[in-house]
Amino acid sequence: MSAGAAAIATVRGASFSGLAFLLGGLVPVAGGLAMMLAPLPILRDSLGMPGAGWRLLAQSLLAALIVTAGAGVTPAMAYLATAGVAVLAMGYLLGKRAPFEVIVLVATLLVLSAATLAAMAQAGGPAALKRAIGEAVSAGIDQGAQLSSRAGLGLQPGSGVSASLAAALTELAPALAAISVGFGVAANLALFWIWGGRERLDYPLIGDLARWSLPDSVIWLFVAAGFGLFAPWKWVGSAARNAFLCLSAAYFCQGLAIVVFHLKKAGLSRFWRLPIYAVVVLQPVLAGIVCATGLFDLWIDFRRIRRRPQQDAGRPEDFF
């Protein structure tokens, strides 16, 4: 690649990344999805190229400058603490040929740490950050309650139910943030793999997702979190509830992989599988059953694959 083409690719990736992040503050739903995928253009234009590490860093800084020009310094710092850290973490670990799960875990922890430190610095400390999160959650619930009340669904702003829900969501904010960031990292990796990553990387990043499962040892973390729910110390109980929610989400993913495995084995077409996935994700009872299926897969082995080698190269789009 010539120097001119490399410069164009650098500006292009940074521009798309910065604009995607800015969309998050402008468009309610689609903007949030675009913000989540802000690292993708930089990964796509840097990995597999000469000097990939320096390109990742330069594009992240250039994207932050674009965010600064469009929204100010504070959003730019938010970009660096989230998308910027995610880009550098994923790029480094991909260069080290790290497995998909390791990249998701490490990048999620790094983004959460950086974002938390940045948020605390902005808010003025841990207590102020917790108070700000509580106020934001309460405002969001009250806004939703107003819409619910207008629709005749009965939930009133400022009611006891709204206050209890706000308190519960505020306490579980770390777990909800971890799940959101983890999903975002996984989505960026999967789309990068689909969008040229197979040609850029010299190892199979993603295997057959329908055969994916958590390491067996994770069950002990889940058991410890379960016992921690009944701890007499408030901080232990709060940490256990957050850990329990995160691990439940991980076992839900394993349960969903089991569902995909058997639907594909039954020969069901993608046209019918996609609505089933949507119902499983959105229906709480079914989601709980799928989560339990993923949990008990350790002992029952619903796919009969535990002693079979994993396929070494898969296509994420085949999962659906």
ABEGO torsion letter per residue (X at the ends): XBAAAAAAAAAAAAAAAAAAAAAAAABAAAAAAAAAAAAAAAAAAABGBBGAAAAAAAAAAAAAAAAAAAAEAAAAAAAAABAAAAAAAAAAAAAAGBBAAAAAAAAAAAAAAAAAAAAAAAAGEAAAAAAAAAAAAAAAAAAAAAAAAAAGAGBBBGBAAAAAAAAAAAAAAAAAAAAAAAAAAAAAAAAAAABGAAAABABBABBBAAABBBBAAAAAAAAAAAAAAABABAAAAAAAAAAAAAAAAAAAAAAAAAAAAAAAAAGBBAAAAAAAAAAAAABAAAAAAAAAAAAAAAAAGAAGAAABBBBABBBAAAAX
